Each structure stands twice: as C-alpha cells, then as structure tokens.
C-alpha cells in the first residue's frame, strides 16, 4: 500500500506491516492507482495533473498531459492507462509507447469515472452529461449509444464477464432530496435489466461495482 502525506510517500508491505521505502514526490497527491504487477502507479497531484511513477525507485516516469483529472486506472493487462477529467473528456494512454496519448473520448460534461473490462477490449465512462458510454480500446470509438440517466452519472463499471455494466447517478426524489439511482445494463442490447434507488445518499460515496459472482453490487463507501 502507498500512503501520501503532502509531498512525502511511504510504500508498505501489507503482509508484514513493514515499511519498504520512503521518498519525496515534490507534489501534493490526491490519489494513486497501482499497475497490475504493482511496479508502477498513476497518481494525481494537487493541481489535478497526472503522473506515472516507478514504485520501487520512487521517481516520476512521465507527466500525462490531462488536466483536472478525477479518476485514473490501469487496464488489467497493464498496457493502457485511462484518465477521466473535468474537461469533458477521458483519455487513453499507451504505456509501452512512452505513455503516448492513444485516444480522447469526448462527453458533453465532466467525466467522473473510467474503467476497463477484464478482457482489455472496452472502456466505460460516467459523466455529468447524464450518460455512460462504452468505447473500443483499439479505435477509441463508442460501441453503444449513450446510456441515458436522469442525473449526474458518478460511476460505471463492468461485470467480471463483461456482459453487464453497473452505473450510479444522483437524482432528486419528490421531496427534492438527493438519492442514488443504480442501474444494471446489458452490454449486448443496451437494455436496463435492473433499476433501484438507494435512499441513504452519501456525497462521499462514489463507485459501484460487481463482485466476482456478478450477482452482488458493492459500493466503495
């Protein structure tokens, strides 16, 4: 696990609860995501810039040119990074090709989250434009129509088999109070197969995702 404290970072072994390495990053980081083999990570600093970092050596590999990033993830095979930004776009970066920009995925408003499917074929994005979209990793083109919601979409992720997507959006009820609306979509026909509300709205709750069985939906908070 990597712990940030201002511009200081500490890498810990969770099995032995021992400190592996301490280093200075010269940035105030907001979050970090490890690569699948855990040798690199992508992180966002206090200005919402994104950097790629070597975990063991503790130095920056690459600054990715995408501002106001609020989410960043590695593909399961580690070949790509995807970033979601308040600038109405998500971007796909080719790790092997010196972190070069592969695709820009455009929404009508801020993009809140981005996730890969486990087969490294598709990306799903969630946006303030009240839609989620599915994109082809190789071409950067949408492969479905916009998946429309009734409010800001804060999260979207694939099931383990890639056949379904779970999304969460924020809507108002009859009392004009915020509630979380969760939907499950069939990727093949773009139909909603489940739709339910969570009345205990928590502004800190962000992501929803499937467990490995595909039968249970989890929240991060």
C-alpha positions as CSV (number, residue, x, y, z in Angstrom):
1,X,0.0,0.0,0.0
2,X,1.2,3.5,-0.8
3,X,0.5,6.3,1.7
4,X,0.8,10.0,0.8
5,X,1.4,12.8,3.4
6,X,1.7,16.0,1.5
7,X,4.8,15.6,-0.8
8,X,6.0,12.6,1.2
9,X,5.2,9.0,0.2
10,X,5.6,5.7,2.0
11,X,5.4,2.2,0.5
12,X,4.3,-0.5,2.9
13,X,4.2,-4.3,2.7
14,X,0.7,-5.3,3.9
15,X,1.7,-8.9,4.6
16,X,4.4,-8.0,7.1
17,X,3.2,-4.5,8.0
18,X,6.7,-3.2,7.3
19,X,7.9,-0.1,5.6
20,X,9.5,-0.8,2.3
21,X,10.5,2.6,1.1
22,X,10.1,6.3,1.8
23,X,10.5,9.0,-0.8
24,X,9.6,12.6,-1.7
25,X,7.4,13.3,-4.7
26,X,7.6,17.1,-4.8
27,X,3.8,17.1,-5.2
28,X,0.7,17.1,-3.1
29,X,-1.1,13.9,-4.2
30,X,-4.9,13.2,-4.1
31,X,-4.9,9.5,-5.1
32,X,-2.9,6.7,-6.7
33,X,-3.6,3.5,-8.6
34,X,-1.1,0.6,-8.9
35,X,-0.4,-1.1,-12.2
36,X,-1.4,-4.8,-12.3
37,X,2.1,-6.0,-11.5
38,X,2.5,-3.3,-8.8
39,X,5.8,-1.9,-10.1
40,X,4.2,1.4,-11.3
41,X,1.4,3.7,-10.3
42,X,-0.5,6.5,-11.7
43,X,-1.4,9.4,-9.4
44,X,-2.9,12.9,-9.4
45,X,-1.4,15.8,-7.6
46,X,-3.0,18.9,-6.0
47,X,-3.3,20.6,-9.4
48,X,-5.1,17.6,-10.8
49,X,-2.2,16.7,-13.1
50,X,-1.4,13.1,-13.7
51,X,1.9,11.4,-13.3
52,X,3.3,7.9,-13.9
53,X,5.7,6.8,-11.2
54,X,8.1,3.9,-10.6
55,X,7.1,2.5,-7.2
56,X,10.4,0.9,-6.2
57,X,12.7,3.6,-7.3
58,X,10.3,6.4,-6.3
59,X,10.8,8.7,-9.3
60,X,8.4,10.1,-11.9
61,X,8.3,8.3,-15.2
62,X,6.0,10.5,-17.1
63,X,3.7,13.5,-16.7
64,X,0.5,12.8,-18.6
65,X,-1.0,15.9,-20.3
66,X,-4.5,15.8,-19.0
67,X,-5.7,18.5,-16.6
68,X,-8.3,18.3,-13.8
69,X,-8.2,14.5,-13.7
70,X,-10.6,13.0,-11.1
71,X,-10.0,9.3,-11.9
72,X,-7.2,7.1,-13.4
73,X,-6.9,3.4,-13.8
74,X,-4.6,0.8,-15.5
75,X,-6.1,-1.8,-17.9
76,X,-6.0,-5.3,-16.5
77,X,-3.1,-6.2,-18.8
78,X,-1.2,-3.1,-17.8
79,X,-0.8,-1.9,-21.4
80,X,-3.0,1.2,-21.0
81,X,-3.9,3.9,-18.6
82,X,-7.3,5.7,-18.8
83,X,-7.9,9.1,-17.2
84,X,-11.2,10.9,-16.6
85,X,-11.3,14.6,-16.4
86,X,-13.5,17.6,-15.6
87,X,-12.6,18.9,-19.1
88,X,-15.4,16.8,-20.6
89,X,-13.0,14.1,-21.7
90,X,-11.4,10.8,-20.9
91,X,-8.0,9.8,-22.4
92,X,-6.3,6.5,-23.1
93,X,-2.6,6.3,-22.8
94,X,-0.3,3.6,-24.3
95,X,2.1,2.6,-21.5
96,X,4.5,0.7,-23.7
97,X,4.8,3.5,-26.2
98,X,6.2,6.0,-23.7
99,X,2.8,6.8,-22.3
100,X,1.7,8.4,-25.5
101,X,-1.9,9.5,-25.9
102,X,-3.8,6.9,-27.8
103,X,-7.4,8.2,-27.8
104,X,-9.5,11.1,-26.5
105,X,-13.1,10.2,-25.5
106,X,-15.5,13.1,-25.6
107,X,-18.5,13.7,-23.4
108,X,-20.8,16.7,-23.1
109,X,-19.8,17.5,-19.5
110,X,-17.2,16.5,-16.9
111,X,-16.2,12.8,-16.8
112,X,-16.3,11.4,-13.3
113,X,-15.0,7.8,-13.7
114,X,-13.4,5.5,-16.2
115,X,-13.0,1.7,-16.1
116,X,-11.7,-1.2,-18.3
117,X,-13.4,-4.5,-18.8
118,X,-11.3,-7.5,-17.7
119,X,-10.8,-8.6,-21.3
120,X,-8.9,-5.4,-22.2
121,X,-11.4,-4.6,-25.0
122,X,-13.6,-1.9,-23.8
123,X,-13.8,1.2,-21.6
124,X,-16.8,2.6,-19.8
125,X,-17.1,6.2,-18.8
126,X,-19.5,8.1,-16.5
127,X,-20.3,11.7,-17.0
128,X,-22.1,14.8,-15.7
129,X,-23.9,14.9,-19.0
130,X,-26.3,12.2,-17.6
131,X,-24.8,9.4,-19.7
132,X,-22.4,6.5,-19.5
133,X,-20.6,5.3,-22.7
134,X,-18.8,2.2,-23.8
135,X,-15.7,2.7,-26.0
136,X,-13.5,0.4,-28.0
137,X,-9.9,0.5,-26.6
138,X,-8.2,-0.1,-30.0
139,X,-10.2,2.5,-32.0
140,X,-11.4,5.0,-29.4
141,X,-14.9,4.9,-30.9
142,X,-18.1,4.4,-29.0
143,X,-19.6,0.9,-29.4
144,X,-23.0,1.7,-27.8
145,X,-25.4,4.5,-27.9
146,X,-25.2,6.8,-24.8
147,X,-26.7,5.0,-21.8
148,X,-29.0,7.7,-20.6
149,X,-29.8,8.5,-16.9
150,X,-31.9,11.1,-15.0
151,X,-29.0,12.8,-13.3
152,X,-25.2,13.1,-13.0
153,X,-23.6,9.7,-13.5
154,X,-20.8,9.3,-11.0
155,X,-19.7,5.7,-11.6
156,X,-19.8,2.9,-14.2
157,X,-18.0,-0.4,-14.2
158,X,-18.1,-3.8,-16.0
159,X,-19.1,-7.2,-14.6
160,X,-16.3,-9.8,-14.5
161,X,-17.6,-11.5,-17.6
162,X,-18.0,-8.1,-19.4
163,X,-21.7,-8.7,-20.3
164,X,-23.1,-6.1,-17.9
165,X,-22.4,-2.6,-16.6
166,X,-23.5,-1.2,-13.3
167,X,-23.9,2.6,-13.1
168,X,-24.8,5.1,-10.4
169,X,-26.3,8.5,-10.8
170,X,-27.5,11.2,-8.4
171,X,-31.2,12.2,-8.7
172,X,-33.8,14.2,-6.8
173,X,-36.8,12.4,-5.2
174,X,-40.3,14.0,-4.8
175,X,-39.0,15.9,-1.7
176,X,-36.1,17.3,-3.8
177,X,-33.7,15.3,-1.7
178,X,-30.7,13.5,-3.2
179,X,-30.9,9.8,-3.8
180,X,-28.6,7.4,-5.6
181,X,-30.0,5.5,-8.5
182,X,-28.3,2.3,-9.5
183,X,-28.8,0.6,-12.9
184,X,-27.6,-2.6,-14.5
185,X,-27.2,-2.6,-18.2
186,X,-26.9,-5.5,-20.7
187,X,-24.0,-4.5,-22.8
188,X,-25.1,-6.6,-25.8
189,X,-28.5,-4.9,-26.2
190,X,-28.1,-1.8,-24.1
191,X,-31.2,-2.5,-22.1
192,X,-31.7,-1.8,-18.4
193,X,-32.1,-5.2,-16.6
194,X,-32.2,-3.8,-13.0
195,X,-33.1,-0.3,-11.6
196,X,-33.3,0.6,-8.0
197,X,-32.7,3.6,-5.6
198,X,-30.6,3.9,-2.5
199,X,-32.2,6.5,-0.3
200,X,-29.3,6.9,2.1
201,X,-27.4,9.4,-0.1
202,X,-23.8,10.0,0.8
203,X,-21.9,12.6,-1.1
204,X,-18.7,10.8,-0.3
205,X,-19.9,7.6,-2.0
206,X,-18.5,7.4,-5.5
207,X,-18.1,3.9,-7.1
208,X,-20.4,0.9,-7.6
209,X,-19.1,-2.4,-8.9
210,X,-19.9,-6.1,-9.2
211,X,-18.3,-8.8,-7.1
212,X,-16.8,-11.8,-8.8
213,X,-20.0,-13.7,-8.8
214,X,-21.8,-11.0,-10.8
215,X,-24.8,-11.3,-8.5
216,X,-23.9,-8.7,-5.9
217,X,-23.3,-4.9,-6.3
218,X,-20.9,-3.2,-4.0
219,X,-20.3,0.4,-3.0
220,X,-16.9,1.8,-2.0
221,X,-18.5,3.7,0.9
